[in-house]
Amino acid sequence: MSAKTLDDFAQAGKRVLLRADLNVPMQGGKISDLTRLERLVPTIKELSERGARVIVCSHFDRPKGKRVPEMSLRPIAVALAQVLGRPVGFAEDCVGAPAEAAVKALADGDVLVLENTRYHGGEEQNDPELAKGLAALADVFVNDAFSAAHRAHASTEGVAHLLPSYAGRLMQAELTALQAALGAPKRPVAAIVAGSKVSTKLDLLTNLVARVDILVIGGAMANTFLAAQGADMGKSLQEPDLHETALKILAEAKRQGCEIVLPIDLVVSEKFEANPPTRIVAADAVPAGFMALDVGPASVDVFIKRLPEIKTIIWNGPLGAFEIPPFDAATNKLALAVADATEKGGLVSVGGGGDTVSALRGAGVADRLTYISSAGGAFLEWMEGKTLPGVLALGA
């Protein structure tokens, strides 16, 4: 999809409604991670420095159409001002008189944050009247929230049909990276897919076997595939009711010419806790009373040796229970190898999904891959081959 970008309109004096993702993580009433705000800086600074009047809208949490004080964007606006290094105004509502008055008071280059769009029930219902209210505040709509692009909401999809619409720099970077990863990738393409359950990633696996050359399956998902083929998995987490589905995916992959790579060894333990006694066993022979908690070193080495032949990698999901040492070892080792191949060998590497981002950060490689998407659900739906309404509307 070819969306127009900030390069395609004159910004000076324009009122620009910027759909951002200010839904930052909070702990104890404080923002625990500023990444989403930091990623907005290039778009906001460019608009502001070129003389636009920047009107930022976003959802925050799930107030379900009510004004929940703890879900106000006011403290997020304060944090955004600190990240930007310039004043940021705040409007008590996202539409109506409070928003209109705040927008009217803006000078060229000013930045304003509107109150939580989900204070209105019409946001998640893509209510045309709410979309009209938002559109009335601006001359131009810019969407920089790829992470919310899988939702057809008033502030992501509805308003895009009412104003000239463009992709912000973060949205542009996401679309460019995703196009390079699956749209028109350099081949061979490998996908690394892991997680706890096959059931949560059926659409993803089905889409990928038709689009990639190599599919590496790790995490507890791999247990289900191994068990489906008759492997003894001890007390490992797996889904017996999906054995038939796993076999169908393997058969379809073979038909499509997609090579499925499963672990050949596993790190097992009797306890799921930090630093317990562990063993390395063959992937088809987990002892009774033991559970597989990470991919084994031989499995990782086999794939690392193949990196020179691979041109593109998409990564979704850590290989093991990475939150608890030593079950982060396989993910860390492979992440470092992928980072090296990216920097030295020209590999195109794109990772995304909540746990994936955390795992790659933990491995110290988040800034060494080609692109890391923090979009979560939108990234997963894109990998599943689904149409994202917020992106589609930009091309309308």
MITORLO-865082 format. One record per residue (C-alpha): chain; x, y, z. Coordinates in Angstrom, 2 decimals. Example, Ala and Ser with C-alpha at 12.3 -4.5 7.8 and 13.67 -1.06 7.14 Angstrom:
<atoms>
ATOM kette       u       v       w
ATOM     A   12.30   -4.50    7.80
ATOM     A   13.67   -1.06    7.14
</atoms>
This chain:
<atoms>
ATOM kette       u       v       w
ATOM     A    0.00    0.00    0.00
ATOM     A    1.32    3.43   -0.92
ATOM     A    0.15    6.01    1.60
ATOM     A    0.92    9.68    1.23
ATOM     A    3.36   11.03    3.80
ATOM     A    4.39   14.34    5.39
ATOM     A    6.34   15.07    2.21
ATOM     A    3.07   15.40    0.29
ATOM     A    1.48   18.51    1.82
ATOM     A    2.46   22.02    2.86
ATOM     A    2.34   22.10    6.66
ATOM     A    2.71   25.78    7.59
ATOM     A   -0.42   27.14    9.24
ATOM     A   -2.31   23.85    8.87
ATOM     A   -4.28   22.39   11.76
ATOM     A   -3.07   18.79   11.78
ATOM     A   -5.00   16.14   13.69
ATOM     A   -2.31   13.60   14.59
ATOM     A   -3.52   10.16   15.65
ATOM     A   -0.82    8.93   18.00
ATOM     A   -0.53    6.01   20.39
ATOM     A   -0.23    7.48   23.87
ATOM     A   -1.41    4.24   25.48
ATOM     A    1.80    3.91   27.46
ATOM     A    2.37    1.30   30.20
ATOM     A    1.86    2.55   33.76
ATOM     A    3.07    1.20   37.11
ATOM     A    2.08    2.83   40.38
ATOM     A    0.64    5.82   38.54
ATOM     A    3.89    6.49   36.67
ATOM     A    4.88    5.76   33.07
ATOM     A    7.14    2.71   33.09
ATOM     A    8.27    2.90   29.45
ATOM     A    8.52    6.04   27.31
ATOM     A    9.20    4.21   24.03
ATOM     A    5.85    5.05   22.43
ATOM     A    6.27    8.74   23.22
ATOM     A    9.86    8.79   22.00
ATOM     A    8.86    7.21   18.70
ATOM     A    6.40   10.06   18.07
ATOM     A    9.05   12.76   18.38
ATOM     A   10.17   12.83   14.71
ATOM     A    6.65   13.38   13.39
ATOM     A    5.62   15.95   16.00
ATOM     A    8.87   17.92   15.71
ATOM     A    8.73   17.97   11.93
ATOM     A    5.14   19.20   11.89
ATOM     A    5.79   21.79   14.59
ATOM     A    9.03   23.09   13.10
ATOM     A    7.34   23.49    9.72
ATOM     A    4.63   25.65   11.27
ATOM     A    1.75   23.23   11.66
ATOM     A   -0.61   23.40   14.62
ATOM     A   -0.34   19.88   15.99
ATOM     A   -3.47   18.40   17.61
ATOM     A   -2.67   15.00   19.11
ATOM     A   -5.46   12.49   19.77
ATOM     A   -5.23    9.02   21.25
ATOM     A   -6.99    6.42   23.33
ATOM     A   -5.70    5.40   26.75
ATOM     A   -6.71    2.19   28.52
ATOM     A  -10.37    1.09   28.45
ATOM     A  -12.72    3.63   30.07
ATOM     A  -15.63    2.22   27.98
ATOM     A  -17.25    5.53   27.15
ATOM     A  -16.98    7.03   30.63
ATOM     A  -14.75    9.75   32.09
ATOM     A  -12.45    7.71   34.33
ATOM     A  -10.00   10.15   36.02
ATOM     A   -7.18    7.56   36.22
ATOM     A   -7.41    7.14   32.44
ATOM     A   -6.98   10.81   31.57
ATOM     A   -4.30   11.75   29.06
ATOM     A   -3.35   14.85   31.06
ATOM     A   -0.29   13.24   32.75
ATOM     A    0.72   11.72   29.41
ATOM     A    0.67   15.21   27.88
ATOM     A    3.06   16.34   30.62
ATOM     A    5.40   13.44   29.85
ATOM     A    5.18   14.15   26.12
ATOM     A    6.26   17.75   26.76
ATOM     A    9.31   16.46   28.62
ATOM     A   10.20   14.06   25.81
ATOM     A    9.73   16.76   23.16
ATOM     A   11.51   19.44   25.17
ATOM     A    8.76   21.98   24.45
ATOM     A    5.36   22.99   25.93
ATOM     A    2.35   20.81   25.18
ATOM     A   -1.19   22.04   25.79
ATOM     A   -4.11   19.94   26.95
ATOM     A   -7.83   20.01   26.12
ATOM     A  -10.41   18.58   28.53
ATOM     A  -12.21   16.74   25.72
ATOM     A  -11.41   15.45   22.24
ATOM     A  -14.44   17.07   20.59
ATOM     A  -16.90   19.87   21.31
ATOM     A  -16.40   23.25   22.93
ATOM     A  -13.32   22.43   25.11
ATOM     A  -11.44   20.98   22.14
ATOM     A  -12.56   23.73   19.76
ATOM     A  -11.47   26.49   22.15
ATOM     A   -8.07   24.86   22.75
ATOM     A   -7.47   24.44   19.02
ATOM     A   -8.55   28.03   18.29
ATOM     A   -5.92   29.28   20.76
ATOM     A   -3.06   27.49   18.98
ATOM     A   -0.35   29.39   17.17
ATOM     A    1.75   27.96   14.36
ATOM     A    4.13   25.34   15.78
ATOM     A    2.11   24.71   18.95
ATOM     A    1.33   21.19   20.18
ATOM     A   -1.92   20.19   21.90
ATOM     A   -3.08   16.86   23.35
ATOM     A   -6.80   16.11   23.35
ATOM     A   -8.43   14.10   26.12
ATOM     A   -8.87   10.32   25.81
ATOM     A  -10.93    9.46   22.72
ATOM     A  -12.36    6.42   24.54
ATOM     A  -14.16    8.70   26.98
ATOM     A  -16.71    8.60   24.15
ATOM     A  -18.43    5.29   23.46
ATOM     A  -18.57    6.22   19.80
ATOM     A  -14.79    5.87   19.45
ATOM     A  -14.74    2.07   19.42
ATOM     A  -18.03    1.97   17.48
ATOM     A  -16.51    4.13   14.73
ATOM     A  -19.40    6.56   15.22
ATOM     A  -19.67    8.94   12.23
ATOM     A  -20.68   11.86   14.46
ATOM     A  -17.59   11.49   16.64
ATOM     A  -15.44   11.24   13.51
ATOM     A  -17.07   14.44   12.22
ATOM     A  -16.35   16.16   15.54
ATOM     A  -12.69   15.24   15.33
ATOM     A  -12.46   16.24   11.67
ATOM     A  -13.98   19.64   12.45
ATOM     A  -10.89   20.50   14.51
ATOM     A   -8.40   20.15   11.66
ATOM     A   -7.50   20.70    8.03
ATOM     A   -5.44   17.53    7.66
ATOM     A   -5.32   14.09    9.30
ATOM     A   -2.00   12.33    9.97
ATOM     A   -1.99    8.79   11.35
ATOM     A    1.17    7.84   13.23
ATOM     A   -0.38    5.01   15.25
ATOM     A    0.28    1.80   13.36
ATOM     A   -0.25    0.02   16.69
ATOM     A   -3.94    1.00   16.56
ATOM     A   -4.33    0.54   12.80
ATOM     A   -6.01   -2.86   13.16
ATOM     A   -9.00   -1.15   14.77
ATOM     A  -11.70    0.56   12.69
ATOM     A  -12.37    3.29   15.25
ATOM     A  -13.52    6.88   14.79
ATOM     A  -10.03    8.30   15.40
ATOM     A   -8.17    5.73   13.30
ATOM     A  -10.45    4.98   10.35
ATOM     A  -13.57    7.16   10.42
ATOM     A  -11.84   10.53   10.41
ATOM     A   -9.44    9.45    7.64
ATOM     A  -12.35    9.53    5.17
ATOM     A  -13.28   13.10    6.13
ATOM     A   -9.94   14.89    5.77
ATOM     A   -6.91   14.72    3.47
ATOM     A   -5.00   11.90    5.16
ATOM     A   -1.31   11.04    5.42
ATOM     A    1.05    8.64    7.20
ATOM     A    3.33   10.07    9.88
ATOM     A    7.01    9.15   10.02
ATOM     A    6.46    6.26   12.45
ATOM     A    3.63    4.83   10.36
ATOM     A    5.78    5.32    7.26
ATOM     A    8.69    3.46    8.88
ATOM     A    6.42    0.58    9.92
ATOM     A    4.93    0.21    6.45
ATOM     A    8.36    0.36    4.81
ATOM     A    9.74   -2.31    7.16
ATOM     A    6.74   -4.59    6.72
ATOM     A    6.86   -4.25    2.96
ATOM     A   10.53   -5.27    3.04
ATOM     A    9.73   -8.23    5.31
ATOM     A    6.72   -9.80    3.61
ATOM     A    5.42   -7.53    0.85
ATOM     A    8.37   -7.72   -1.52
ATOM     A   11.15   -9.39    0.49
ATOM     A   14.61  -10.51   -0.49
ATOM     A   14.60  -14.32   -0.50
ATOM     A   15.02  -16.76    1.11
ATOM     A   12.66  -15.48    3.83
ATOM     A   12.61  -17.08    7.27
ATOM     A   10.02  -16.51    9.97
ATOM     A   10.64  -17.28   13.63
ATOM     A    7.34  -17.89   15.40
ATOM     A    7.13  -18.90   19.02
ATOM     A    4.85  -18.52   22.00
ATOM     A    2.87  -20.56   24.45
ATOM     A   -0.02  -21.77   22.29
ATOM     A   -0.61  -22.83   18.71
ATOM     A   -4.28  -21.87   19.18
ATOM     A   -3.42  -18.16   19.42
ATOM     A   -1.38  -18.20   16.22
ATOM     A   -3.27  -20.45   13.84
ATOM     A   -3.99  -17.64   11.37
ATOM     A   -0.37  -16.55   11.56
ATOM     A    1.04  -20.01   10.85
ATOM     A   -1.43  -20.63    8.04
ATOM     A   -0.50  -17.35    6.34
ATOM     A    3.25  -17.77    6.76
ATOM     A    3.57  -21.27    5.33
ATOM     A    2.32  -19.82    2.05
ATOM     A    4.63  -16.80    2.11
ATOM     A    7.99  -17.74    3.63
ATOM     A   10.66  -20.26    2.68
ATOM     A   11.62  -21.36    6.20
ATOM     A    9.41  -21.36    9.30
ATOM     A   11.17  -21.83   12.64
ATOM     A    8.78  -22.83   15.43
ATOM     A    9.84  -22.48   19.06
ATOM     A    8.45  -21.97   22.52
ATOM     A    5.69  -24.17   23.88
ATOM     A    4.13  -24.06   20.40
ATOM     A    6.88  -26.39   19.26
ATOM     A    5.86  -28.89   21.96
ATOM     A    2.47  -29.32   20.31
ATOM     A    4.05  -29.98   16.90
ATOM     A    6.53  -32.44   18.39
ATOM     A    3.84  -34.26   20.39
ATOM     A    1.63  -34.45   17.29
ATOM     A    4.42  -36.42   15.62
ATOM     A    4.62  -38.87   18.52
ATOM     A    7.32  -37.28   20.69
ATOM     A    7.19  -37.86   24.44
ATOM     A    6.88  -34.38   25.96
ATOM     A    6.68  -35.30   29.65
ATOM     A    4.65  -32.65   31.48
ATOM     A    5.53  -29.89   28.99
ATOM     A    2.88  -27.33   28.12
ATOM     A    1.21  -28.41   24.87
ATOM     A   -2.25  -28.64   23.27
ATOM     A   -3.35  -32.24   22.63
ATOM     A   -6.58  -31.10   20.95
ATOM     A   -4.52  -29.33   18.28
ATOM     A   -2.33  -32.28   17.26
ATOM     A   -4.41  -32.86   14.12
ATOM     A   -4.21  -29.14   13.28
ATOM     A   -0.45  -29.17   13.72
ATOM     A   -0.15  -32.11   11.33
ATOM     A   -2.31  -30.29    8.77
ATOM     A   -0.03  -27.24    9.03
ATOM     A    3.02  -29.45    8.47
ATOM     A    1.35  -31.03    5.43
ATOM     A    0.37  -27.65    3.99
ATOM     A    3.88  -26.33    4.51
ATOM     A    5.26  -29.30    2.57
ATOM     A    2.76  -28.64   -0.23
ATOM     A    3.75  -24.96   -0.34
ATOM     A    7.48  -25.70   -0.30
ATOM     A    7.96  -24.11    3.11
ATOM     A   10.53  -25.83    5.32
ATOM     A    9.37  -26.22    8.93
ATOM     A   12.23  -26.18   11.47
ATOM     A   11.43  -27.67   14.89
ATOM     A   13.82  -28.07   17.84
ATOM     A   16.09  -31.10   17.89
ATOM     A   16.94  -30.63   21.56
ATOM     A   15.29  -28.97   24.53
ATOM     A   16.22  -27.56   27.93
ATOM     A   14.00  -29.24   30.52
ATOM     A   13.39  -28.98   34.25
ATOM     A   11.08  -30.41   36.86
ATOM     A   10.32  -26.91   38.14
ATOM     A    9.30  -23.65   36.48
ATOM     A   11.35  -21.23   38.55
ATOM     A   14.53  -19.18   38.30
ATOM     A   17.74  -21.17   37.91
ATOM     A   16.46  -24.67   38.75
ATOM     A   18.41  -27.85   37.92
ATOM     A   18.10  -28.44   34.16
ATOM     A   18.90  -31.07   31.55
ATOM     A   19.39  -30.95   27.81
ATOM     A   17.48  -33.76   26.13
ATOM     A   16.50  -34.86   22.63
ATOM     A   13.36  -33.06   21.48
ATOM     A   11.42  -36.33   21.24
ATOM     A   12.40  -37.66   24.65
ATOM     A   11.40  -35.37   27.52
ATOM     A   11.57  -37.47   30.71
ATOM     A    8.41  -38.06   32.73
ATOM     A    7.95  -35.32   35.31
ATOM     A   10.01  -32.81   33.30
ATOM     A    8.86  -29.91   31.16
ATOM     A   10.51  -28.24   28.18
ATOM     A   11.21  -24.57   28.98
ATOM     A   13.65  -23.54   26.25
ATOM     A   15.01  -24.62   22.90
ATOM     A   18.32  -26.46   23.26
ATOM     A   21.74  -25.18   22.15
ATOM     A   22.09  -27.64   19.25
ATOM     A   18.82  -26.41   17.76
ATOM     A   20.00  -22.80   17.93
ATOM     A   23.39  -23.67   16.42
ATOM     A   21.75  -25.43   13.47
ATOM     A   19.75  -22.34   12.58
ATOM     A   22.61  -19.91   13.18
ATOM     A   24.72  -21.85   10.67
ATOM     A   22.01  -21.20    8.09
ATOM     A   21.87  -17.44    8.59
ATOM     A   24.31  -16.67    5.73
ATOM     A   21.85  -18.16    3.21
ATOM     A   18.85  -16.19    4.57
ATOM     A   18.11  -12.68    3.27
ATOM     A   15.07  -11.72    5.36
ATOM     A   13.90  -12.71    8.86
ATOM     A   10.61  -11.91   10.60
ATOM     A   10.54  -12.69   14.32
ATOM     A    7.48  -13.04   16.56
ATOM     A    7.85  -14.70   19.94
ATOM     A   10.73  -15.75   22.24
ATOM     A   12.06  -19.30   21.92
ATOM     A   11.63  -20.15   25.59
ATOM     A   10.33  -18.87   28.92
ATOM     A   12.67  -15.90   28.54
ATOM     A   11.44  -14.02   31.62
ATOM     A   13.11  -16.58   33.90
ATOM     A   16.82  -17.47   33.66
ATOM     A   18.31  -19.65   32.29
ATOM     A   15.41  -20.10   29.85
ATOM     A   16.34  -16.94   27.97
ATOM     A   19.56  -18.52   26.67
ATOM     A   18.30  -19.72   23.27
ATOM     A   16.52  -16.44   22.50
ATOM     A   19.56  -14.39   23.53
ATOM     A   22.01  -16.48   21.50
ATOM     A   19.90  -16.41   18.35
ATOM     A   19.13  -12.69   18.78
ATOM     A   22.85  -11.85   18.92
ATOM     A   23.52  -13.93   15.81
ATOM     A   20.66  -12.26   13.92
ATOM     A   21.93   -8.82   14.98
ATOM     A   25.45   -9.67   13.76
ATOM     A   24.10  -10.96   10.44
ATOM     A   22.05   -7.77   10.06
ATOM     A   25.03   -5.50   10.66
ATOM     A   27.66   -7.50    8.82
ATOM     A   25.80   -9.55    6.25
ATOM     A   23.00   -7.30    5.08
ATOM     A   20.22   -9.43    6.55
ATOM     A   16.83   -7.67    6.70
ATOM     A   15.52   -8.42   10.20
ATOM     A   12.11   -7.30   11.48
ATOM     A   10.74   -8.23   14.89
ATOM     A    7.50   -7.39   16.64
ATOM     A    4.95   -8.32   19.27
ATOM     A    5.02   -7.47   22.98
ATOM     A    7.04  -10.41   24.30
ATOM     A    9.33  -10.28   21.26
ATOM     A   10.24   -6.65   21.89
ATOM     A   10.94   -7.38   25.58
ATOM     A   13.03  -10.42   24.71
ATOM     A   15.09   -8.59   22.08
ATOM     A   15.66   -5.72   24.48
ATOM     A   16.73   -8.21   27.12
ATOM     A   19.22   -9.64   24.65
ATOM     A   20.57   -6.13   24.03
ATOM     A   19.84   -6.12   20.29
ATOM     A   16.71   -3.97   19.97
ATOM     A   18.68   -1.25   18.17
ATOM     A   20.72   -3.66   16.05
ATOM     A   17.97   -5.26   13.96
ATOM     A   16.61   -3.59   10.83
ATOM     A   13.34   -2.69   12.54
ATOM     A   11.55   -3.50   15.80
ATOM     A    7.81   -2.92   15.80
ATOM     A    6.15   -2.03   19.09
ATOM     A    2.71   -2.34   17.49
ATOM     A    1.63   -5.57   19.21
ATOM     A   -1.77   -6.65   17.89
ATOM     A   -1.46   -4.70   14.64
ATOM     A    1.90   -6.31   13.88
ATOM     A    0.45   -9.77   14.53
ATOM     A   -2.61   -9.13   12.35
ATOM     A   -0.36   -7.88    9.56
ATOM     A    1.69  -11.10    9.82
ATOM     A   -1.59  -13.02    9.63
ATOM     A   -2.29  -11.36    6.27
ATOM     A   -5.26   -9.36    7.51
ATOM     A   -6.28   -5.95    6.21
ATOM     A   -5.65   -3.15    8.72
ATOM     A   -8.49   -0.59    8.50
ATOM     A   -6.39    2.34    9.73
ATOM     A   -3.80    1.70    7.03
ATOM     A   -6.32    0.98    4.29
ATOM     A   -8.08    4.30    4.99
ATOM     A   -4.88    6.23    4.27
ATOM     A   -4.92    4.93    0.74
ATOM     A   -8.56    5.76    0.15
</atoms>
